[in-house]
Amino acid sequence: MNLDFTEEHLMIRDAARDFAQNTLLAGVIHRDETQSFPKEEIKQLASLGLMGMMVDPKYGGSGMDTISYVLAMEEISKVDASTSVVMSVNNSLVCWGIETFGTEEQKKKYLVPLAKGEIIGAFCLSEPEAGSDATSQKTTAIDRGDYYLLNGTKNWITNGSTASVYLVIAQTNIDKKHKGINAFIVEKDMDGFVIGPKENKLGIRGSDTHSLMFTDVKVPKENRIGEDGFGFSFAMKTLSGGRIGIAAQALGIASGAYELALKYSKERKAFGKEIYNHQAISFKLADMATEIDAARLLCLKAAWLKDNHQNYDRASAMAKVYASEVAMRVTTEAVQVHGGYGFVKEYHVERLMRDAKITQIYEGTSEIQRIVISRSILKD
Ligand code: CAA
């Protein structure tokens, strides 16, 4: 693995950092408090080419690699994880899924506007009774000749109301279990598709999370992704790459909190000196820096494997489980370093701590990542 970044990598990282610090930061507390979706900010992300970063330019994307994606995700997430989850779902679940497995027609119709950021996508796998246990889908898609009849409910869907295009996983033939599952491209204005109320969440409050209800939605046959029965495999492969994005998000949340804690520790005085000069604080910062570096290396390794067409299932699960646990530890310690100030909103670290929690839950909980890793180890 080559650890040297190219000029292009550094340019993308700096552009994302500049956007995060100069555009996202100003309104982030307000968006968190009022649960406001970063609509204008997503438009600007799109104009920077960050909504379809890895998509081939012939489909409207920026043609960048996964390393660039990790670098950009870290910078955006340092400031606003609500914005970075929108970016992550659109890039690695929706765009990647359609570009890798979609037909030419699907790419022209859906991928091009998604990659340009003209519209946003959502990935719909979780259900009220099927989150971790993804094979137990209750949503059904019954084959009716030239269309599928879609019925069921999806839960916790990121970009639930702001998306225009939804990748929906559903059971087509229950007897075949996971081999009877399919993935479909569903449009927002299809009859029978209803968006439920917005969830009031602990963290990533600027992103919109909804349940979705499908009642006799007619999904044209040409909107199925891949061969009949490919849906579960599609979801697993797509999530494997998605986990690199969420790992990078967790990394960014951790490094954002660490940078704030470091800065504060050099300014704040107690017992006659800057608190950084007290070992109780400097050792915390040393641990944070060490764990963040380790998380970053895992993220970059998973990205490098993906860019070099090697299997990255284990690496992405390792990056996600480790980075998300680091995010939780580092943000909690960052609040501690700030003392009472850490508990109030103006200092940002309490929000980062709340945002960190979701990285241990979505795109597979920490327990799911350990299942993926331990099964992979057994095969060695
Ligand atoms: N690539 C391709 N195929 C895969 C695969 C992968 N990475 N992982 C598993 N499969 C295949 C297996 O090979 C198997 O196929 P065969 O029977 O043909 O061999 C099939 O899938 C079933 O695999 P398992 O027996 O391992 O299935 P399982 O029921 O034990 O579940 C699991 C495995 C890892 C627990 C899986 O269910 C899982 O990842 N669950 C978590 C789902 C998840 O991440 N949900 C998050 C929702 S999305 C989200 O959060 C998005 C958002 O809004 C931010």
Residues whose N, C-alpha, C, O or C-beta is under 5 A from the ligand:
A	BS01	CAA	F123 L125 S126 G131 S132 D133 A134 T135 W156 I157 T158 H178 S233 M236 K237 L239 S240 D313 Y362 E363 G364 I368
